[in-house]
Amino acid sequence: MKKTLKFLTPMLAASFMFCGGGGGKDVPAGAELTEAEFQEANTVYFQRCGGCHGTLRKGATGKPLTPDKTIEKSIEKLTNIIAKGTDGGMPGLATTGEITEKQANLLAKYIQNKPVAPPEYNMKDVKATWKLHVPLEKRPKKVMHKRNLDNMFAVILRDAGQIGIIDGDTKEMFSVIDSGYAVHTLRYSASGRYLYTIGRDAKATIVDLWMDPPALVAEVKTGIEARSIDSSKYKGFEDKYAVVGNYWPPNYVMLDGLTLEPLKIVGTRGYTYDTNEYHQEPRVASIVASHHNPEWVLNVKEAGIVLLVDYSKLAQGTVTETRINAERFLHDGGWDHTKRYFLVAANMRDKMVVIDTKLRTRAAIVKTGVKPHPGRGANFKDPKYGWVYATPHLGEPNVALIGTDPGPNQWKVVRTLKPAGDGGLFLKTHPKSKNLWVDHPLAKDNKIHRSVSVFNINDLDAPPKVIELGDRGRIVHFEYNKAGDEVWIALWDKKGEMIIMDDKTLKEKARIKDPKMVTPTGKFNVFNTMRDIY
């Protein structure tokens, strides 16, 4: 039987449509799938592929997967690429155990068929999902526990759809809270009291860290797929608003910062900055809160545009945007050490874009290497070049150091470091540290993706120390404790662990093992995250 839309609920199935976005009348029909096969392939694509290749499969971090591209390749070749990955940075989904060989074959057939556009998600739909579990008047007036709030960590338990709260002093994961599916990032409010999470399923939650134990106080589903969230942090607007950047529908949703009540939806569909081609899926990839103005910095991936969204008059019904032409395809990024300049990766163009949030202009575009992926990046003083911002790369073993001090080296790659492998996602240092920690979790070599590269900031000409940290899973993401003398690293698999390293000796101090530590990824210290220390 040819595929149908019966895998959806009746209400949503009526809203779906086949999208001709890339197939066209002259493209042959793709491989046939039964209803059950199509349902499974559609689910796996959403979970594992859509983030890089797009809901409509037009490409972004990953290549376009529309039928005009995929029909040219055999099912066998497509299956092999999906299962084993590529040298360009795509992980082998079957070799990593994320999918089966059979599912790789189903995906190969699935991407030879025309994409299906999910339904729109309007304010009525968003409001129907809003749940205020604990009203403001029922929340505590003071911290109800004796734990060190500043040294508390929240860790993403990706495939469990949960967040773990860890006491950084006692190393105890003392609370596990339900969240959205595959939470992508976490943010803390300006006060440090509230934790905001956003799942790939666009479910946003807010956790009150003053409660004993910390608990979910509100949630809302802002769309069908999302990646980014932040709150208002400018003086006078602390904790007042929050914003979610959606992948589908392509928009951003402004919320009450204390209750997550939906307030305003603003669409991002429009024209690309360079070719002025209309794009129906310009997704909001990452968000940070400006330190200089009552604004959020929103990065619109496919359009190549950075939006500075002024929330200061939201109560009066006014939302204004400053649109800055940047580069395609925008992904993640972070602040330089002054917190004036925001550096964001345009990873498919092998560049970093620098935004001056004080003057509201683009300061520079810097070519760095194959597919930069900074996470939030890292700031430190290079012994020769002064302050730099560092980013690893997905597509090559390269950590690019970009000069940020005013002068001849500003916004230039002043030095390139060579970690143990490619597939780098994150790196980290701390003002009190002499080390730069770099991961490579998407490297094909098991030995490499189970290790980290550590560079001595005072001797950057020396090769890194490569530390193997496990015989299974992947090693991913770093976070320092408040004191800056411990580095927390995730062992990412279904029996996950949190590895705690002594930053001075580079020796392992402890491992947090817990049956609920399922696929841990990003972990965020309250003190460091709310102050943008990285």
Buried (B, 14 or more C-beta within 10 A) or exposed (E): EEBEBEBBEEEEEEBBEEBBBBBEEEBEEBBEBEBEBBBBBBEBBBBBBBBBBBBBBBBBBBBBBBBEBBBEBEBEEBBBBBBBBBEEBBBBBBBBEBBEEEBBBBBBBBBBBBBBBBBEBEEEBBEEBBEBBBEEEEBEEEEBBEBBBBBBBBBBBBBBBBBBBBBBBEBEBBBBBBBBBBBBBBBBBBBBBBBBBBBBBBBBBBBBBBBBBBBBBBBBBBBBBBBBBBBBBBEEBBBBBBBBBBBBBBBBBBBBBBBBBBBBBBEBBBEBBEEEEEBBBBBBBBBBBBBBBBBBBBBBBBBBBBBBBBBBEBEEEEBEBBBBEBBBBBBBBBBBBEBBBBBBBBBBBBBBBBBBBBEBEBBBBBEBBBBBBBBBBBBBBBEEBBBBBBBBBBBBBBBBBBBBBEEEBBBBBBBBBBBBBBBBBBBBBBEEBBBBBBBBBBBBEBEBBBBBBBBBBEEBEEEBEBBEBBEEBBBBBBBBBBBBBBBBBBBBBEEBBBBBBEBEEBEEBEBBEBEEBBBBBBBBBBBBBBBBBB
